[in-house]
Amino acid sequence: MESTAFGLVIVGDEILSGKRSDKHLPKVIALLRERGLRLSWAEVVGDEPARITALLKRTFASRDVVFCCGGIGATPDDHTRQCAAAALGVPLALHPQGRLLVEERIRDTAREAGVEADLAAPDNLQRLKMAEFPAGASLIPNPYNKIPGFSVARHHFVPGFPVMAWPMIAWVLDTLYADRFHREAHAERAVLVYGQAESVLTPLMEALEARHPGVRVFSLPSVGDAVTRRHIELGVKGAPAPVEAAYADMRAGLEALGAEVAPLRDVDSGAN
């Protein structure tokens, strides 16, 4: 089975304006890591239909598994459902089971307020739009308030509220992608390098990638602070066996350069 790339789309003007800080990125990384998976990319887009549609057209054309958080409500600033349909070239359709779930939520809310639900009321008919999804979509259950998200073409759309989105994403992973969990081991080995410029280390980095196919070399410079000297975190990552060989090669190269190094805690995990 081929490796699967996972991506994340975060929709909302409130993120780009700074009114709210995004919490989805670190949580999705954590949810994937717990299952031996990794996030390959993430993008943030505002509430602009043309931009959302263009982004989704591009991601639908890939083979990536994509989680999309936000914009699936029924207010005028929610566009994600419509944009997903436009990107796929299919109509929006009222999902029969989705309709029942929305109506159930309407009844629950009315009951909590001590009144009888009027499903034909204009505001409740508006709420039914939350069950309009691109034709052919399947439902993602929402354990918080029953209003479902939807899946279509390896894309999984959930609300922007973390209390809803995160258990829904976990459900998608555990229900649809369990066969990919911890399928391939992943390792990282790194050291802290002091007193060297990245330009000096670049030839070594290029040589490591050339000599060890499949291994990726990374360099994370730090300007330091009151307690830490300026340094570069230099490392290699990939499958465990090639990483071990590349790490030994890297340490030998650093020794040849006369570089001062300090060990960094090694990281090993299952990942695709």
Backbone bond lengths (Angstrom), bond angles and torsions (degrees), N, CA, C in turn:
res aa  C-N    CA-C-N  psi(-1)  N-CA   C-N-CA  omega(-1)  CA-C   N-CA-C  phi
1 M - - - 1.471 - - 1.529 109.13 -
2 E 1.311 116.59 133.87 1.455 120.23 -177.97 1.519 111.56 -73.22
3 S 1.333 116.40 155.50 1.452 120.98 178.49 1.525 110.27 -66.66
4 T 1.315 114.75 150.11 1.453 120.98 -179.40 1.514 110.01 -112.03
5 A 1.324 116.88 131.48 1.459 121.56 175.44 1.519 108.33 -94.53
6 F 1.327 116.64 133.78 1.461 122.10 178.51 1.521 109.68 -109.45
7 G 1.331 115.52 135.49 1.457 121.23 178.87 1.514 111.28 -127.18
8 L 1.329 115.58 164.18 1.460 121.73 -178.49 1.519 109.63 -135.42
9 V 1.331 116.28 130.43 1.460 122.74 173.19 1.527 107.99 -115.83
10 I 1.312 116.47 128.58 1.459 122.22 178.73 1.519 107.40 -115.42
11 V 1.329 116.69 121.11 1.459 121.95 -174.73 1.525 109.67 -108.27
12 G 1.332 116.27 131.72 1.458 117.92 173.58 1.511 114.10 154.28
13 D 1.331 116.03 125.49 1.465 120.62 174.41 1.519 111.34 -59.65
14 E 1.341 116.64 -31.38 1.458 120.00 -174.97 1.525 112.24 -63.95
15 I 1.328 116.76 -26.14 1.472 120.10 177.17 1.523 109.51 -75.83
16 L 1.324 116.36 -44.58 1.464 120.35 -177.24 1.524 112.08 -71.42
17 S 1.336 117.12 -27.55 1.468 119.88 179.36 1.516 112.47 -84.54
18 G 1.316 116.80 -14.45 1.456 120.45 -178.35 1.510 114.15 88.45
19 K 1.338 117.71 2.86 1.465 119.57 178.33 1.523 110.94 -64.40
20 R 1.326 115.89 -33.05 1.454 120.80 175.61 1.521 109.50 -133.05
21 S 1.317 115.21 147.84 1.462 120.84 177.23 1.524 108.55 -94.67
22 D 1.313 115.99 135.84 1.458 119.63 179.67 1.526 110.93 -67.72
23 K 1.318 115.60 134.31 1.462 122.00 175.24 1.521 111.71 -117.61
24 H 1.341 115.68 -7.91 1.462 118.76 -175.60 1.525 112.95 -70.42
25 L 1.323 117.48 -40.37 1.463 119.50 -174.70 1.525 112.25 -57.75
26 P 1.336 119.78 -55.35 1.471 117.67 -179.37 1.522 113.11 -63.43
27 K 1.350 117.69 -33.71 1.456 119.39 -179.70 1.520 111.83 -69.42
28 V 1.337 117.37 -42.68 1.467 119.53 179.08 1.526 110.33 -64.98
29 I 1.325 117.35 -39.62 1.463 120.00 174.88 1.528 109.96 -56.81
30 A 1.339 116.33 -44.46 1.462 120.45 -179.44 1.528 111.87 -66.26
31 L 1.339 117.59 -43.32 1.461 120.80 179.07 1.524 111.23 -60.22
32 L 1.322 116.16 -41.25 1.463 120.02 178.54 1.525 110.92 -68.90
33 R 1.322 116.81 -44.12 1.462 120.09 -177.61 1.525 111.36 -61.31
34 E 1.344 116.86 -38.83 1.464 120.40 178.58 1.523 111.70 -58.41
35 R 1.319 116.08 -24.32 1.462 121.18 -176.63 1.526 112.33 -107.27
36 G 1.318 115.93 13.84 1.460 119.22 178.69 1.503 113.67 73.24
37 L 1.342 117.38 27.67 1.455 122.68 -179.54 1.523 109.07 -120.49
38 R 1.336 115.90 167.29 1.462 120.03 -179.63 1.519 110.42 -135.75
39 L 1.320 115.24 149.32 1.460 121.44 174.61 1.522 109.25 -85.04
40 S 1.332 116.38 126.96 1.470 120.70 -178.00 1.520 112.70 -89.75
41 W 1.345 117.21 -30.09 1.461 119.66 -178.25 1.522 109.91 -162.58
42 A 1.324 115.35 162.28 1.459 122.02 175.84 1.518 109.02 -149.41
43 E 1.337 116.31 145.02 1.467 121.64 177.49 1.521 109.49 -138.03
44 V 1.327 115.51 145.95 1.465 121.91 174.60 1.519 107.95 -113.88
45 V 1.330 116.44 134.64 1.459 121.08 -179.67 1.525 108.54 -136.13
46 G 1.316 116.38 143.61 1.459 120.88 178.88 1.514 112.21 -78.45
47 D 1.333 115.10 -179.47 1.461 120.96 -177.52 1.530 111.30 -81.98
48 E 1.315 116.06 57.09 1.462 122.49 179.19 1.524 108.17 -115.73
49 P 1.329 119.02 110.51 1.462 121.53 -174.96 1.526 114.34 -52.03
50 A 1.326 117.23 -42.91 1.463 118.76 -177.31 1.527 111.52 -63.05
51 R 1.319 116.37 -40.96 1.471 119.90 -179.55 1.534 111.03 -70.70
52 I 1.340 116.01 -40.82 1.467 118.44 179.07 1.526 110.24 -63.57
53 T 1.324 116.58 -44.06 1.468 120.54 -179.78 1.521 111.06 -62.61
54 A 1.324 117.49 -44.61 1.466 120.89 179.87 1.520 111.30 -62.44
55 L 1.330 116.38 -42.19 1.458 120.15 178.91 1.527 110.45 -62.29
56 L 1.333 116.60 -46.14 1.461 119.86 -177.90 1.527 112.19 -68.66
57 K 1.319 118.00 -34.02 1.466 119.51 174.75 1.525 110.06 -57.98
58 R 1.326 114.86 -42.60 1.470 119.91 -179.44 1.525 111.11 -66.63
59 T 1.328 117.53 -44.23 1.458 118.77 -176.95 1.525 112.37 -75.44
60 F 1.346 117.35 -32.69 1.466 119.35 174.44 1.532 110.66 -62.49
61 A 1.314 116.94 -30.87 1.462 120.34 -179.08 1.522 112.17 -74.13
62 S 1.315 117.22 -14.61 1.467 120.89 177.54 1.522 109.30 -87.95
63 R 1.321 116.46 179.41 1.458 121.29 174.37 1.525 110.55 -105.99
64 D 1.324 116.84 15.72 1.453 120.92 -178.08 1.533 111.28 -73.55
65 V 1.312 114.94 151.78 1.458 122.01 167.76 1.518 106.51 -89.89
66 V 1.335 116.79 124.32 1.458 120.98 -171.65 1.524 110.46 -124.80
67 F 1.318 115.83 131.19 1.456 121.83 170.81 1.520 108.16 -102.30
68 C 1.322 116.05 134.61 1.461 121.54 -178.79 1.523 108.48 -125.03
69 C 1.326 116.29 120.43 1.459 122.20 -176.33 1.525 110.38 -109.33
70 G 1.329 116.33 121.87 1.453 120.18 171.68 1.515 114.63 108.86
71 G 1.327 115.19 153.07 1.453 121.95 171.39 1.501 116.33 80.08
72 I 1.361 119.10 18.87 1.465 119.05 -178.01 1.533 111.46 -107.04
73 G 1.343 117.33 17.18 1.457 120.96 176.12 1.519 111.56 -79.09
74 A 1.333 115.63 -161.39 1.469 120.26 -175.83 1.517 112.49 -122.88
75 T 1.329 117.76 19.52 1.460 120.75 177.52 1.532 109.53 -94.54
76 P 1.332 118.44 164.99 1.466 120.53 -174.47 1.528 115.08 -60.78
77 D 1.338 118.21 -20.48 1.459 119.45 179.56 1.525 112.39 -93.68
78 D 1.330 117.61 7.64 1.464 121.78 176.42 1.525 109.12 -100.79
79 H 1.314 116.36 116.09 1.471 120.39 -173.15 1.535 113.93 -124.23
80 T 1.329 117.08 -6.30 1.464 118.84 -167.88 1.518 112.62 -63.68
81 R 1.334 118.10 -41.20 1.470 119.94 -180.00 1.527 111.06 -60.48
82 Q 1.339 115.32 -46.75 1.460 119.98 -179.51 1.530 111.32 -65.12
83 C 1.333 116.30 -39.05 1.470 119.91 -178.33 1.524 111.36 -69.54
84 A 1.316 116.87 -36.30 1.466 119.42 177.13 1.522 110.24 -63.36
85 A 1.335 116.78 -42.98 1.465 119.85 177.78 1.523 111.09 -62.79
86 A 1.338 116.61 -44.13 1.468 120.07 -179.97 1.518 111.21 -63.60
87 A 1.329 116.54 -39.77 1.463 119.87 -179.34 1.520 111.69 -65.69
88 L 1.323 116.91 -31.17 1.462 121.24 179.05 1.528 112.29 -89.01
89 G 1.339 116.60 -12.48 1.454 119.85 -177.93 1.511 113.36 71.85
90 V 1.342 116.19 33.31 1.465 120.89 178.81 1.525 108.29 -126.87
91 P 1.344 118.02 160.32 1.467 119.87 178.95 1.523 111.83 -80.53
92 L 1.330 115.51 161.48 1.453 120.32 166.55 1.520 108.30 -76.07
93 A 1.326 116.40 142.90 1.460 120.68 178.95 1.520 108.87 -138.91
94 L 1.315 116.09 140.57 1.459 120.61 177.31 1.529 108.61 -71.71
95 H 1.327 116.03 116.67 1.460 121.14 -177.44 1.533 108.91 -76.77
96 P 1.325 119.09 124.28 1.474 120.49 -174.97 1.527 113.14 -57.10
97 Q 1.333 117.94 -48.80 1.457 120.29 179.78 1.527 110.41 -69.36
98 G 1.340 116.31 -35.80 1.455 119.72 175.94 1.515 111.44 -60.84
99 R 1.330 116.39 -40.74 1.465 120.09 178.14 1.518 111.13 -60.48
100 L 1.322 117.20 -44.66 1.453 120.73 179.95 1.532 111.10 -61.41
101 L 1.310 116.37 -38.81 1.467 119.78 -179.78 1.526 111.39 -68.17
102 V 1.336 116.42 -41.62 1.465 119.25 177.89 1.525 110.21 -64.54
103 E 1.325 116.59 -43.23 1.464 119.51 178.27 1.526 111.09 -63.06
104 E 1.322 116.62 -37.00 1.461 119.85 177.18 1.525 110.84 -63.57
105 R 1.323 116.11 -39.29 1.460 119.86 177.40 1.534 110.66 -66.45
106 I 1.327 117.32 -39.53 1.466 121.09 177.92 1.533 109.77 -60.62
107 R 1.317 116.95 -43.93 1.460 120.47 179.11 1.529 111.37 -64.88
108 D 1.333 115.84 -41.47 1.469 119.68 178.54 1.525 111.13 -60.26
109 T 1.338 116.02 -44.38 1.460 120.44 -178.68 1.525 111.00 -64.98
110 A 1.333 116.60 -41.89 1.466 120.25 178.31 1.522 110.63 -64.43
111 R 1.319 116.37 -42.04 1.462 120.66 -179.86 1.523 110.74 -61.72
112 E 1.328 116.66 -41.74 1.465 120.62 178.37 1.525 111.40 -62.58
113 A 1.347 116.36 -29.88 1.471 120.87 179.26 1.531 111.98 -88.18
114 G 1.334 116.60 -2.52 1.455 120.47 178.11 1.508 114.43 77.23
115 V 1.341 117.58 26.36 1.458 121.53 179.18 1.518 109.55 -128.06
116 E 1.328 115.10 168.94 1.465 120.83 177.27 1.524 109.17 -91.84
117 A 1.310 117.54 134.29 1.459 121.54 -178.81 1.519 110.66 -72.94
118 D 1.330 115.78 135.00 1.462 121.85 174.40 1.524 107.07 -110.02
119 L 1.316 116.43 97.25 1.463 120.78 -175.72 1.522 112.57 -66.08
120 A 1.326 117.31 -18.39 1.461 120.63 -179.34 1.519 112.72 -91.10
121 A 1.333 117.39 -2.33 1.464 120.32 179.16 1.527 109.78 -64.83
122 P 1.330 118.12 145.22 1.475 120.68 -177.47 1.524 113.96 -54.21
123 D 1.351 117.33 -40.23 1.459 118.57 -178.53 1.523 111.09 -68.24
124 N 1.322 117.26 -34.14 1.463 119.27 178.30 1.526 111.79 -75.41
125 L 1.322 117.56 -33.44 1.468 119.33 173.32 1.522 110.36 -64.06
126 Q 1.337 116.67 -35.89 1.464 120.26 175.95 1.522 110.72 -63.71
127 R 1.330 116.67 -39.34 1.466 120.28 179.93 1.522 111.82 -62.95
128 L 1.334 117.16 -28.23 1.464 119.55 179.67 1.529 112.47 -62.91
129 K 1.329 116.53 -20.15 1.461 118.97 178.20 1.524 111.32 -62.09
130 M 1.329 116.63 -21.53 1.456 119.65 177.71 1.523 112.19 -68.45
131 A 1.331 116.79 -8.54 1.463 121.05 175.21 1.524 111.60 -106.98
132 E 1.334 117.32 10.62 1.467 121.04 175.17 1.525 108.45 -91.79
133 F 1.326 115.32 115.19 1.459 121.35 -176.73 1.528 109.66 -127.28
134 P 1.339 118.07 163.82 1.466 119.10 174.86 1.526 110.75 -54.22
135 A 1.301 116.67 137.59 1.461 121.28 -178.86 1.528 110.15 -51.78
136 G 1.327 115.35 132.86 1.458 120.89 179.71 1.511 114.56 93.38
137 A 1.336 117.94 -2.89 1.459 120.99 -178.55 1.527 110.92 -72.12
138 S 1.336 115.55 153.67 1.466 122.09 172.51 1.518 108.91 -111.93
139 L 1.328 116.67 165.53 1.456 121.09 -172.37 1.525 112.75 -92.92
140 I 1.333 114.56 148.82 1.465 122.40 169.17 1.521 106.18 -112.54
141 P 1.338 119.11 117.85 1.461 120.33 -177.44 1.530 112.41 -66.58
142 N 1.320 115.00 143.37 1.460 122.81 179.54 1.522 108.29 -113.07
143 P 1.333 118.67 105.54 1.464 120.17 -175.97 1.525 113.18 -73.82
144 Y 1.325 117.17 -10.78 1.467 119.86 -176.08 1.525 112.12 -83.34
145 N 1.343 117.02 -50.10 1.470 118.68 -177.43 1.528 113.75 -138.78
146 K 1.333 116.93 12.16 1.471 124.01 174.74 1.532 114.47 76.44
147 I 1.347 119.63 -12.98 1.462 120.35 179.69 1.530 107.96 -72.45
148 P 1.326 119.14 114.66 1.459 120.16 -170.07 1.526 113.62 -78.84
149 G 1.322 113.99 158.44 1.445 121.29 163.45 1.522 107.95 -94.61
150 F 1.339 116.72 -168.50 1.462 118.26 -178.52 1.522 111.48 -148.19
151 S 1.322 113.63 154.71 1.469 122.10 177.47 1.510 109.43 -120.98
152 V 1.325 115.70 138.88 1.457 121.30 175.08 1.523 108.10 -158.64
153 A 1.336 116.07 132.70 1.472 122.08 174.41 1.529 112.52 52.15
154 R 1.339 116.80 51.00 1.475 123.78 177.33 1.521 112.75 64.32
155 H 1.317 117.80 12.95 1.462 123.40 175.75 1.529 108.54 -111.15
156 H 1.317 115.75 140.88 1.450 121.38 -174.03 1.523 108.87 -129.94
157 F 1.322 116.02 116.06 1.455 122.69 -170.43 1.528 109.87 -106.94
158 V 1.334 115.26 124.44 1.461 121.18 -177.36 1.529 108.81 -131.50
159 P 1.339 117.27 164.42 1.469 119.12 179.29 1.531 111.92 -65.33
160 G 1.324 115.04 168.62 1.451 120.06 178.01 1.511 113.24 -81.40
161 F 1.337 118.22 -15.70 1.457 121.58 -178.72 1.529 109.82 -72.98
162 P 1.324 118.92 120.74 1.473 120.41 -179.14 1.519 113.92 -55.67
163 V 1.344 117.84 -38.62 1.456 120.44 -177.29 1.526 111.60 -61.14
164 M 1.332 116.94 -24.83 1.458 121.05 175.95 1.528 110.84 -96.11
165 A 1.321 115.93 -46.77 1.461 120.71 -170.88 1.519 112.93 -62.34
166 W 1.310 117.67 -43.44 1.457 119.42 -171.61 1.523 113.93 -67.17
167 P 1.347 119.65 -46.44 1.467 117.22 175.19 1.527 112.90 -66.25
168 M 1.330 117.42 -27.77 1.462 119.86 177.66 1.528 110.90 -69.51
169 I 1.326 116.74 -40.70 1.470 120.36 176.90 1.518 109.98 -64.79
170 A 1.341 116.47 -42.21 1.465 119.84 178.47 1.531 110.35 -60.39
171 W 1.342 116.43 -41.05 1.466 120.19 178.81 1.526 110.47 -61.97
172 V 1.319 117.57 -44.26 1.466 120.61 179.17 1.528 110.36 -59.59
173 L 1.322 116.72 -47.00 1.461 119.95 -179.34 1.522 111.08 -60.68
174 D 1.332 116.66 -47.88 1.460 120.38 -175.13 1.525 112.45 -72.12
175 T 1.324 116.89 -26.95 1.461 120.57 -176.96 1.528 112.68 -89.20
176 L 1.335 116.34 -38.67 1.464 119.88 -171.81 1.526 114.63 -106.59
177 Y 1.313 117.96 -21.91 1.466 119.18 -170.92 1.520 114.23 -127.48
178 A 1.331 117.15 18.81 1.463 119.83 -178.53 1.524 112.16 -60.58
179 D 1.324 117.11 -28.34 1.463 119.87 179.74 1.525 112.65 -67.98
180 R 1.329 116.96 -11.28 1.458 120.63 179.57 1.534 112.72 -99.22
181 F 1.326 117.01 -5.32 1.459 120.06 -176.16 1.536 110.90 -66.48
182 H 1.324 114.92 135.60 1.464 122.30 172.72 1.537 111.83 48.11
183 R 1.311 115.32 36.51 1.460 119.27 -175.77 1.511 112.61 -78.23
184 E 1.309 116.92 -35.06 1.455 121.02 179.22 1.518 109.05 -129.82
185 A 1.309 115.91 133.73 1.459 119.87 177.92 1.524 109.77 -72.53
186 H 1.316 114.69 148.73 1.469 121.19 179.78 1.519 108.51 -134.44
187 A 1.304 116.77 139.64 1.456 120.51 -179.54 1.517 110.56 -136.53
188 E 1.331 115.36 151.87 1.462 123.00 172.09 1.517 108.09 -132.45
189 R 1.311 116.27 136.25 1.459 122.16 173.71 1.520 107.41 -130.60
190 A 1.324 116.75 134.07 1.456 119.55 -175.09 1.521 110.73 -150.84
191 V 1.306 114.53 160.81 1.464 122.17 173.89 1.525 108.24 -136.47
192 L 1.322 116.09 162.57 1.453 122.16 170.66 1.516 108.10 -95.55
193 V 1.319 115.62 128.94 1.461 121.51 -178.26 1.526 108.36 -111.93
194 Y 1.341 116.74 126.24 1.462 121.55 -179.08 1.528 110.30 -108.44
195 G 1.311 114.79 147.58 1.464 120.30 171.27 1.510 115.71 72.32
196 Q 1.341 117.50 19.36 1.463 120.26 179.92 1.526 109.61 -127.32
197 A 1.312 116.80 142.80 1.464 121.73 174.89 1.532 109.50 -86.61
198 E 1.336 115.95 150.98 1.466 119.21 178.04 1.520 111.23 -59.41
199 S 1.328 117.32 -34.86 1.461 119.79 -179.56 1.525 111.46 -62.28
200 V 1.332 116.76 -30.89 1.464 120.94 178.11 1.528 110.41 -73.29
201 L 1.337 116.00 -34.83 1.458 120.49 -177.85 1.526 113.62 -83.17
202 T 1.328 117.02 -16.48 1.469 120.35 -175.56 1.530 113.73 -57.35
203 P 1.330 120.49 -45.15 1.466 118.49 178.55 1.522 113.04 -59.24
204 L 1.344 116.79 -38.18 1.458 119.81 177.01 1.526 110.33 -64.22
205 M 1.330 117.56 -42.45 1.456 121.03 179.82 1.527 111.36 -62.20
206 E 1.324 115.86 -43.87 1.474 119.71 178.82 1.519 111.14 -63.75
207 A 1.324 116.53 -40.19 1.462 120.28 -179.72 1.526 111.21 -65.85
208 L 1.329 116.94 -38.48 1.462 120.44 179.37 1.523 111.24 -62.69
209 E 1.324 117.55 -45.22 1.461 119.64 179.78 1.524 111.79 -67.38
210 A 1.322 116.72 -33.12 1.462 120.10 178.54 1.527 111.12 -70.08
211 R 1.335 116.40 -38.15 1.465 120.28 -177.00 1.522 113.43 -82.96
212 H 1.318 116.93 -18.62 1.467 120.23 -175.32 1.536 109.55 -129.69
213 P 1.331 117.49 80.31 1.469 120.92 -178.81 1.533 111.40 -57.16
214 G 1.313 115.31 138.30 1.449 120.27 179.71 1.516 114.15 90.93
215 V 1.318 116.55 -13.33 1.457 120.86 177.75 1.525 108.56 -94.82
216 R 1.322 115.69 134.79 1.471 120.59 177.70 1.521 109.10 -107.59
217 V 1.308 114.67 134.42 1.461 121.47 179.26 1.527 108.24 -99.67
218 F 1.324 116.98 138.96 1.465 119.36 178.12 1.524 110.57 -130.69
219 S 1.308 114.26 151.25 1.460 122.51 -179.09 1.518 108.42 -136.21
220 L 1.337 116.47 120.20 1.463 121.77 -177.99 1.528 109.01 -122.76
221 P 1.339 117.49 94.57 1.456 119.59 -178.59 1.524 112.32 -75.19
222 S 1.319 116.16 149.78 1.460 122.79 175.94 1.527 108.62 -133.86
223 V 1.335 115.69 134.36 1.466 119.59 179.33 1.510 111.47 -77.76
224 G 1.341 117.64 -7.96 1.449 120.71 179.69 1.522 112.22 82.29
225 D 1.320 114.36 177.34 1.464 120.23 178.37 1.520 108.50 -151.62
226 A 1.318 116.91 -159.60 1.464 120.28 -175.19 1.519 112.80 -64.50
227 V 1.329 116.97 -23.72 1.468 119.66 -176.93 1.524 113.25 -116.85
228 T 1.311 117.24 -7.00 1.469 120.52 -176.60 1.521 110.26 -127.61
229 R 1.313 115.63 130.84 1.466 119.26 177.60 1.528 110.86 -73.08
230 R 1.333 115.53 158.58 1.458 121.10 172.60 1.529 108.49 -56.97
231 H 1.328 116.03 134.49 1.459 118.83 -177.42 1.529 109.99 -157.20
232 I 1.311 115.50 173.86 1.465 123.14 174.68 1.518 107.86 -128.51
233 E 1.323 116.06 127.67 1.465 119.59 170.65 1.522 106.74 -85.36
234 L 1.300 115.89 112.55 1.468 121.88 -176.79 1.515 108.18 -113.84
235 G 1.335 116.53 129.70 1.453 117.94 -176.98 1.509 113.80 -156.94
236 V 1.316 113.38 178.79 1.466 121.89 179.44 1.528 107.63 -134.03
237 K 1.348 115.92 148.82 1.461 119.38 179.28 1.520 110.34 -146.11
238 G 1.337 114.48 153.45 1.452 120.88 -178.32 1.517 109.71 151.63
239 A 1.333 117.28 -153.26 1.461 121.15 177.67 1.525 109.50 -66.59
240 P 1.346 117.77 145.25 1.468 120.75 -171.51 1.526 115.98 -54.28
241 A 1.317 118.35 -48.93 1.467 119.15 -175.44 1.528 112.43 -63.51
242 P 1.347 119.32 -51.03 1.461 118.62 176.99 1.525 112.98 -61.67
243 V 1.335 117.37 -33.16 1.463 119.85 178.81 1.520 110.85 -64.88
244 E 1.331 116.74 -41.03 1.465 119.09 179.11 1.519 110.97 -61.16
245 A 1.327 116.26 -42.61 1.468 119.73 179.87 1.523 110.62 -66.48
246 A 1.325 116.89 -42.46 1.460 120.54 -179.90 1.527 111.44 -67.30
247 Y 1.317 116.48 -35.93 1.466 120.61 179.04 1.524 110.95 -64.42
248 A 1.330 115.97 -44.11 1.466 119.47 177.55 1.519 110.38 -61.77
249 D 1.321 115.79 -40.93 1.462 121.21 178.30 1.531 110.64 -64.10
250 M 1.343 116.06 -40.02 1.463 120.44 179.31 1.521 111.44 -65.16
251 R 1.327 116.67 -43.50 1.459 119.68 179.73 1.528 111.12 -63.19
252 A 1.336 116.00 -38.71 1.466 119.37 177.53 1.520 110.84 -65.01
253 G 1.343 116.16 -39.97 1.453 119.49 178.87 1.514 112.57 -65.34
254 L 1.333 116.48 -39.97 1.464 120.35 177.99 1.524 111.31 -66.14
255 E 1.307 116.22 -37.53 1.475 119.86 177.11 1.517 111.04 -64.05
256 A 1.329 115.20 -39.61 1.463 119.20 178.41 1.521 111.84 -64.34
257 L 1.327 116.32 -30.08 1.465 120.95 177.73 1.526 112.31 -79.84
258 G 1.324 116.48 -9.98 1.459 119.76 -176.67 1.519 112.32 72.89
259 A 1.348 116.73 25.03 1.465 120.84 -176.59 1.521 111.06 -77.62
260 E 1.328 115.78 143.59 1.454 121.59 173.09 1.527 108.10 -84.40
261 V 1.330 116.89 124.84 1.456 120.69 -177.64 1.527 110.29 -128.35
262 A 1.311 114.90 155.28 1.466 122.23 173.77 1.521 107.52 -132.89
263 P 1.322 117.71 142.26 1.476 119.85 -177.94 1.526 111.68 -67.88
264 L 1.319 115.13 151.58 1.453 123.00 174.61 1.498 107.51 -123.98
265 R 1.342 117.33 144.18 1.455 119.68 -179.19 1.521 110.53 -56.59
266 D 1.305 115.87 128.82 1.467 121.40 -179.65 1.513 110.20 -76.59
267 V 1.322 116.58 149.05 1.453 122.83 -178.73 1.519 108.63 -121.45
268 D 1.333 116.71 125.56 1.453 121.12 175.09 1.512 108.20 -129.03
269 S 1.324 116.98 136.66 1.469 120.74 179.74 1.508 109.22 -155.53
270 G 1.331 116.51 164.51 1.450 120.64 171.76 1.511 108.06 -85.01
271 A 1.320 118.53 133.85 1.464 120.71 179.53 1.492 109.22 -159.86
272 N 1.339 114.69 162.76 1.463 117.90 178.63 1.512 109.43 -98.11
